[in-house]
Amino acid sequence: MLKELHRAGVILSANEDRLEVDAPAGATTPALLTMLKARKPELLAVLNGAYLNAGLSLLLSVADPQQREGLAELFDERAGICQHDGNKSRGEAERLAYEELTREVESFERQGRQELTSKCGDPENPSVPRDQT
């Protein structure tokens, strides 16, 4: 997500407990601002290099308890493997595990949107089933 923001010219920085946004005109859409507010604790943790806290914040955003538990196990397993088998520091191992966790959560979110779209029809015209557009 940070890479996508950076490509769009959006630069985030942490100033104590404040998330500061530097972006080109028009880049800070209402949807972007909503996402930044929702993920502020996670983003501040990432910007401060606290990847365990970032992972925990991201996990708390997952609504399904079983999915959240599985993702927590993934994070812990990945961090352990990176640290012990990969000879990484704990901080670096947590960074790598957080990156994998982010990919997994984003994948689940994409699947959810695709399922919702296929069940609800065309997002531009929800009354029309998708296969009739």
Residue, then its C-alpha position, 0 to 999 in steps of 0.5 A: m500500500l505504501k508503494e502504491l501511495h508513493r507511486a501516486g506521489v503521496i508521501l506519508s510521515a510520522n510526527e509523534d502520534r500524527l500521520e502527515v500526508d504530503a500529496p499532489a493536488g487532487a490526490t487526497t480523495p475522500a476514499l484515500l483519507t478514509m483509508l488513512k484514518a482507518r489504518k492510521p495506527e498501522l501506518l504510524a507503526v510502519l513509519n516508525g519501524a514497529y512491524l509487530n505493532a503494524g501487524l497487530s493493527l492490521l490483524l485487528s482490521v480483519a473482521d472474521p475471527q477465524q481469518r484473523e487467527g489464521l493470519a496471526e499464525l501466518f505472521d508469527e510463523r513467517a517471522g520465526i522462519c525468517q529469524h531462525d532459518g533466514n538468520k534475520s534480526r527479529g525486527e527484519a523478520e517482523r518486517l518481512a512477515y508484515e509484508e507477507l501479512t499485508r499481501e494476504v489481507e489485500s488478497f482477501e479484500r480483493q476476493g471479497r470485493q470480487e465476490l460482492t460484485s458478482k453477487c450484487g451485479d454491476p457496481e455502476n448499476p447494482s440493479v442490473p446483474r453482472d452478466q447482463t451488463 
